[in-house]
């Protein structure tokens, strides 16, 4: 790399001088964990809930993620703006410039007595790490705890037809514990499904491909289980053709052509909620945006009707629409909020990219789609590109010269300026998110009825689940045994419906649903089953140890259980499970005739541990009226669901997704935060007590070189504090 060291260092100095003049890290404090009842803010929130006056009500204006204020600012990358720019600068240095940077910092690090507690070896180490391995500083959340269960099981083998010819593209799916893992066969027919739970229950393995009858097998999985599937061709099936976009979405009309592999007398098809059609003569096109379901069956020359089969496909031919808004957040017009309002009702939005002068400056994957940018905006072109799941995109750009401050002033905060422009669309690329539009299929079907035992006593808490199109809808019976499942598609296929409750045998039935289908379930008690006793938190998580007691509805000679990956143990007395994470309990029994039952299982989740939280408060301007409040939260089991931010004991905002931060406007930076996990545990941060402040008068009296060294030091301190 051939670069002039003096030019390089000069460029660095200019960038660092601007960054240093705008940023002050105000506080850093490690947390103390506690339950919510121990939080000093608990009584304050209780009073607020009772509509009592708080003496600490915050009077300054604020912005926060997920607050009631619609002007939301999730600063997705702003908490590390300094670090990112610093890393970018260092990554462009050659060895000579890098050595010069170390020399500048270390030579001047002790000039101010306030800095004597910093070891120069730490600075050198950090600089070296950043220069060579900046990817090590990405903030990735740790894997969730799953108890003592490990998902190390694999299933592999080959998929062929009856003539042993390899079949490519077959989907192999292994179901277990209300979830599944899958893989697709390659050109040789080989597949390998990984991350399967190793336990004692049998797992349903399926192999399917359009044009073939599915093949099923019940398997016990270990670390290297193998099984070969043989598929048989179906007499008639549909082929789908069109322009494939991204993530399984077509971006054009889809042509449906039925192909015959054998003799059929008649066949019938139905699209979405349409009637059965028996006069297929030629391919037909489906053009409506959304998700579609095609059902079909046939009648052979003996007059026998086949089962009803189905295939789903998705179409999104429509590009998103996007409007861009740019707002100055400070009187100097150096701190800007760029917001993109995106409308996409078919496949959903994957991400929005932000450009200044055609340079990518940031992206956002969650609404509100926005970013904070530091710099002079005058004369620049601002552009956003919104991508949807199907591979379409919309581009919007605006020139800052088109801003009319007087017309926009009344619409925004005092002293801010805003300008906006509507969308311009074009074809595009890659994306991924949930389905929004369901084409012409309406989910208006319902299933209701009662759950009782064999003596017609109501059974409360039974789960009724209706499976369809690789998903399901469910409901639970109330104290009268009544249930009501909604949002079921009205289509021609039979739907596998189950009713289960711990302590009873599961009942299954195949149903064709309409707008008001009814069915009553009768459950039969099991001979023996486990009861789980503990303190139930939120979202199905226990936040205490769980006591397992086996109860019986009959007599048995012996009962056996295993927990997670343990060995079979004969049950003699209640026992406790106290490890955080997800657990799976398997059991079976032997009756007085010596007959063994099937193996059954139940899952439960424990999280007794409160999160830990670190709070950093950063001033984003020299007036110290714009603050970034950022919380680093660690939660290894159930996951973080909410972080609340307080200033002067008043709730000023919250965040429900990473990054856990808000932008706050005001002069008081005495901040705290409370983190909540999915199990209902919480932790509260202390008020930051360690401060690093710029001494502006001292900087003005220093020479240029001293100012650069001072700013370099401050930036490195910021970096060290984020790494700790």
KAMO-V264068 format. One record per pair of residues at least 4 apart in sequence whose C-alpha atoms are under 6 Angstrom apart, sorted by the first residue. I is the first residue (numbers start at 1). J is the second residue. Records with the same first field share a line. If there is no record, write none. Layout:
I=J / J
This chain:
5=97
6=10
12=16
13=17 / 708
16=20
20=711
22=620 / 621 / 622
23=619 / 620
24=618 / 619
25=618 / 692
26=617 / 618 / 691 / 692
27=616 / 617 / 688 / 690 / 691
28=615 / 616 / 688 / 690
29=615 / 688
30=614
31=613 / 614 / 685 / 686
33=612 / 683
34=683
35=682
36=682
47=52
48=52
57=650
58=650
60=666
61=665
62=664 / 665
63=72 / 663 / 664
64=72 / 73 / 653 / 662 / 663
65=72 / 73 / 74 / 654 / 655 / 662
66=654 / 655
67=653
75=371
76=659
80=84
82=86
83=87 / 719
90=131
91=131
93=97 / 98
103=107
105=109 / 709
110=115 / 116
127=131
129=133
130=134
144=636 / 637
145=581 / 636 / 637
146=581 / 582
147=580 / 581 / 582 / 583
148=564
149=564 / 565
151=195 / 196 / 197
152=195 / 196 / 223
153=195 / 196 / 197 / 198 / 222 / 223
154=193 / 194 / 196 / 223 / 224 / 225
155=192 / 193 / 225 / 226
156=191 / 192 / 226
157=190 / 191 / 226 / 227 / 228
158=189 / 190 / 228
159=167 / 189 / 228 / 229 / 230
160=164 / 165 / 166 / 167 / 230
161=165 / 230 / 231
166=188 / 189
167=189
168=185 / 186 / 187 / 189
169=184 / 185
170=184 / 185 / 208 / 209
171=183 / 184 / 207 / 208
172=182 / 183 / 184 / 206 / 207
173=181 / 182 / 205 / 206
174=180 / 181 / 204 / 205
175=179 / 180 / 203 / 204
176=180 / 203
182=193
183=193
184=191
185=189 / 190 / 191
186=190
198=222
199=565
202=218 / 219 / 220
203=218 / 219
204=217 / 218
205=216 / 217
206=215 / 216
207=214 / 215
208=214
211=233 / 234 / 237
212=232 / 233 / 234
213=232 / 234
221=225
235=260 / 261 / 262
236=259 / 260 / 261
237=258 / 259
238=257 / 258
239=256 / 257
240=255 / 256
241=254 / 255
242=252 / 254
243=250 / 251 / 252
244=250
245=249 / 250 / 251 / 390 / 391
246=390 / 391 / 430
249=314 / 315 / 390
250=315
251=315 / 316 / 317
252=317
253=286 / 287
254=285 / 286
255=284 / 285
256=283 / 284
257=283
264=300
265=299 / 300 / 301
266=298 / 299
267=297 / 298
268=277 / 278 / 296 / 297
269=276 / 277 / 295 / 296
270=274 / 275 / 276 / 294 / 295
271=294
272=292 / 293 / 441
273=441 / 491
289=315 / 316 / 439
290=314 / 315 / 346 / 437 / 438 / 439
291=313 / 314 / 438 / 439
292=312 / 313 / 439
293=311 / 312
294=310 / 311
295=309 / 310
296=308 / 309
297=306 / 308
298=305 / 306
299=303 / 304 / 305
300=304
308=493
319=392 / 393
320=343 / 344 / 394
321=342 / 343 / 423
322=341 / 342 / 423
323=340 / 341 / 421 / 422 / 423
324=339 / 340 / 420 / 421
325=338 / 339 / 419 / 420
326=337 / 338 / 418 / 419
327=336 / 337 / 417 / 418
328=333 / 335 / 336 / 416 / 417
329=335 / 336 / 416
331=415
334=374 / 375 / 376
335=374
336=372 / 373
337=371 / 372
338=370 / 371
339=369 / 370
340=369
344=348
345=436
346=436 / 437
347=389 / 435 / 436
348=388 / 389 / 433
349=387 / 388
350=365 / 387 / 388 / 431 / 432
351=364 / 365 / 387
352=363 / 364 / 385 / 386
353=363 / 384 / 385
354=360 / 361 / 362 / 363 / 383 / 384
355=359 / 360 / 361 / 382 / 383
356=381 / 382
357=381
364=369
378=400
379=400 / 401
380=399 / 400
381=398 / 399
382=397 / 398
383=396 / 397
384=395 / 396
385=394 / 395
386=393 / 394
387=392 / 393
388=392 / 431
389=431 / 432
391=428 / 429 / 430
392=427 / 428 / 429
393=427 / 428
394=425 / 426
395=424 / 425
396=423 / 424
403=419
405=409 / 417
408=418
409=417
442=489
443=487 / 488 / 489
444=487 / 515
445=487 / 488 / 489 / 490 / 514 / 515
446=485 / 486 / 488 / 515 / 516 / 517
447=484 / 485 / 517 / 518
448=483 / 484 / 518
449=482 / 483 / 518 / 519 / 520
450=481 / 482 / 520
451=459 / 481 / 520 / 521 / 522
452=456 / 457 / 458 / 459 / 522
453=457 / 522 / 523
458=480 / 481
459=481
460=477 / 478 / 479 / 481
461=476 / 477
462=476 / 477 / 500 / 501
463=475 / 476 / 499 / 500
464=474 / 475 / 498 / 499
465=473 / 474 / 497 / 498
466=472 / 473 / 497
467=471 / 472 / 495 / 496
468=472 / 495
474=485
475=485
476=483
477=481 / 482 / 483
478=482
490=514
494=510 / 511 / 512
495=510 / 511
496=510
497=508 / 509 / 510
498=507 / 508
499=506 / 507
500=506
503=525 / 526 / 529
504=524 / 525 / 526
505=524 / 526
513=517
527=552 / 553 / 554
528=551 / 552
529=550 / 551
530=549 / 550 / 551
531=548 / 549 / 550
532=547 / 548
533=546 / 547
534=544 / 546
535=542 / 543 / 544
536=542
537=541 / 542 / 543 / 679 / 680
538=679 / 680
541=605 / 606 / 679
542=606
543=606 / 607 / 608
544=608
545=577 / 578
546=576 / 577
547=575 / 576
548=574 / 575
549=574
556=590 / 591 / 592
557=590 / 591 / 592
558=589 / 590
559=570 / 571 / 588 / 589
560=569 / 570 / 571 / 587 / 588
561=568 / 569 / 586 / 587
562=566 / 567 / 568 / 586
563=585
564=583 / 584
580=606 / 607
581=605 / 606 / 637
582=604 / 605
583=603 / 604
584=602 / 603
585=601 / 602
586=600 / 601
587=599 / 600
588=597 / 599
589=596 / 597
590=594 / 595 / 596
591=595
610=681 / 682 / 683
611=634 / 635 / 683
612=633 / 634
613=632 / 633
614=631 / 632
615=630 / 631
616=630
617=628 / 629
618=627 / 628
619=624 / 626 / 627
620=626 / 627
625=665 / 666 / 667
626=664 / 665
627=663 / 664
628=663
629=661 / 662
630=660 / 661
631=660
635=639
638=678
639=677 / 678
640=676 / 677
641=656 / 676 / 677 / 678
642=655 / 656 / 675 / 676
643=654 / 655 / 674 / 675
644=654 / 673 / 674
645=651 / 652 / 653 / 654 / 673
646=650 / 651 / 652 / 671 / 672 / 673
647=670 / 671
648=670
655=660
671=687
672=685 / 687
673=684 / 685
674=683 / 684
675=682 / 683
676=681 / 682
677=681
699=707
702=706
